[in-house]
Each structure stands twice: as structure tokens, then as C-alpha cells.
Amino acid sequence: MAGALNLGSMLDLLLLFMPFFALVLMGWGAARVRVLPLEGIATMNSFVLFFGLTAMLFRLGASGALHQPGLPGLLLAYGLAGAVVTALALGWGARAGLIRRDSGLVALTTAFPNTGFLGLPLLTGLLGPQAAGPIAATLIVDVLVLSSLCLAWAHSHPAGEAVGDDPAEAWHAAQASLQGALRNPLLWSMALGMLVSWLGWSLPRALDETVRLLSLAATPTALFTLGTMLARAQMQAPMQPKTAARMPIWVPVLTKLLLHPVLVCLAGWGLAAVGAPLTPAGLMTVALAAALPSASNVSMLAEREGANTALVARIILWTTVGALLTLSAWASVLGGRLETIHF
């Protein structure tokens, strides 16, 4: 992977990232001035989720990119770091006086990066197509593990917060979350692509070209849709309690943008020290995935769960705004040290 890298200066990285964030800004502006009706955002989101990104991930799996050596170790390092970030965010929520439903969604916002809509197109543009496998594989940890844990916490109710009579509500919520995750089309498209690769099959030419065209639509549509989702969350935030607008959010924002990638690097170095077959390039890839801003779809999940949507939306918005600088800085720092690290 190092051969595909020429990270250059911080300015070079900013210029590389700017078109991606410009598409996000265009989507945000289109929704804010109602050029794109808010009612149409769900349709765009469905296209990205069920067609564009699904086609991209299928082609990725079919190419064999998810069979890279050392990938289980990278996912373990990424998962350990995500668990620590989740615990820290839950602790912050408790100290801030949030109920568990809100703190669970805040923790998910802090630990779940925007891999699908932003990470895949942006980081593969930076690191090369060989980075797509580890980046996409992090979705397995985020969707199956972290989402289930955070939603289980959100549905657990200590004394003073009890709602309902079922003492096993948290367990049922975790089961429901896992079942929902297993229905995620992104995971199934990766799995189907990996099966095609393993069997040595190839799609008929006309069908392969159709899937290729859909995958080409994924990047610009996903980034534009991300901007519209951020605008919608921001526009709907005033309907939430005013306390959410006054609550300082710098702890979860900085945890997401700065601490999360540090923890991935520390976990990776620790695993490499005990013999895990990790490479510096692979570790840098998942560390940059961790440095991505918060996933925008968590705001819709917070709305569905009856959590504090305004608080979640503010964290998503500010991590996205700050990521242009912090992600460029992380790419510069990690890229500059890539050749000097030896496992």
C-alpha cells in the first residue's frame, strides 16, 4: 500500500480532500435552501444504501480485496479501540446527566465513523483501491458489535428511568439490533461478493457492467446525500429541548476525531508486539477509518429510538466540519511515519 501513497504536505491533503467535502457542502446547501425537498432525502438515502454502495461493496468483495492477510488482526485492533471509545462516551454521558437512552446513542455517534458514505470514497482516493478491503471490513465491527452494544445500553433502565415492565428489555434490544444489523444490505453485498470470489465465478458481461455503473454512482450520490442528511438533522434540531443546544459537546467530538485513531494505533501496536500479523499500511488504513467523522445515519436511529436527536445531530455536524482538518493532519502524520514503523 505504501507504494500508492504520496501524501505530501498538509496543503496537498487538504486539496485532495476538498472535492469530497465540497460535495457534502453542496448537499447541505441544497437541503437548506429547499432546492432538494426534505421529503426526497429518504429516497436518495435508499438509493445509496440499496443500490450504489451495495454495488460498490459487491464488486469489492468479488475482487478479493476482503481476503487480505492480517485483516482479522486489524479488525480486532479496531474493535478494541471502538469498545474503549464507547465506554468513554458512556462515562461522559453519565457525568453529563444523560439518561441511558441518550447516552447510548451519543456513544454510538462517538464510536461509529461514517465509513460507508464518506470513508470508502475518500480514503480509497487517498490510499489507493487496495485500502478498500480493510475500510469496508470495519463496517462488520461497527454494525454488528458496537451498534448492538450501544442500543442494548440505550434500552437498559436503572432505577428512576424505568419504562415498561420487562426486566430483560436490554437483552431483547440487543437481539433486535443484531437481527437488524444482519439485514443490512451492505454486509450481505460484501458477503455475496466474497462468495463469488471464493468460488471463482464472474458475472455475465452485461450484468457486470450494470453493477459497475451503479457502483460509479455511489461516491457522488453518497457524499451529496450525506450533506442533505446533516442539513435535515440541523433543521429539525430546534424542535428538540433547548438544553441539548447548550450542552458542550467538545468531549465526544474530540474523542471521535483525535482519540479514536490513537487508540486504534495503540491496539494495533500491542497486537503486533504479541505476534499478530499486522502491517503498518494496514494499521494506518483502519486508523484513518477511525478518524472519520461520526456516521450521519445515527441521527435517524436516535429519532427512531426517541433519543435526543439534537444532541446527536450536533456531534455529527461538528465532527464532519472538523474532519477536513483533523483527517488531513492524521493522514500527514501517519503517512510520514509509515516507512519508519517496523513490526
Number of C-alpha atoms within 10 A of each C-alpha: 14 14 8 12 13 14 20 12 15 16 13 14 20 16 12 16 20 14 13 19 22 14 20 27 21 17 25 24 17 19 25 19 10 11 10 15 13 17 10 11 19 13 12 17 21 12 19 25 19 14 19 24 26 25 28 25 30 24 23 23 26 26 17 18 21 24 16 13 13 15 21 16 21 30 22 18 25 27 21 18 25 28 18 15 23 27 16 18 25 25 15 18 20 14 9 12 11 16 18 23 22 25 27 28 30 33 31 29 32 31 33 29 29 24 24 23 26 26 24 25 19 22 23 16 15 18 22 15 16 18 24 22 24 24 24 23 22 23 20 17 18 20 19 18 18 22 24 23 22 28 28 23 23 26 22 21 17 10 6 7 11 12 13 8 7 9 12 10 18 19 17 15 20 21 16 15 21 21 13 13 19 15 11 16 17 25 21 15 23 25 17 17 26 23 16 19 20 14 10 10 11 13 11 8 9 9 11 14 12 11 19 16 14 19 21 14 17 24 24 19 21 25 27 26 30 29 28 31 27 24 24 20 23 22 15 12 20 13 10 14 13 12 11 18 14 9 11 14 17 12 13 27 24 17 20 29 28 18 16 26 26 18 20 29 23 17 21 30 21 13 18 19 12 8 11 17 16 21 22 22 20 23 28 24 25 26 27 23 28 32 30 28 31 31 25 27 19 23 29 16 15 25 15 10 16 11 23 23 28 25 27 31 30 22 27 29 22 17 27 26 14 15 23 18 15 19 24 22 17 21 24 20 14 20 20 14 12 17 11 8 11 9 13
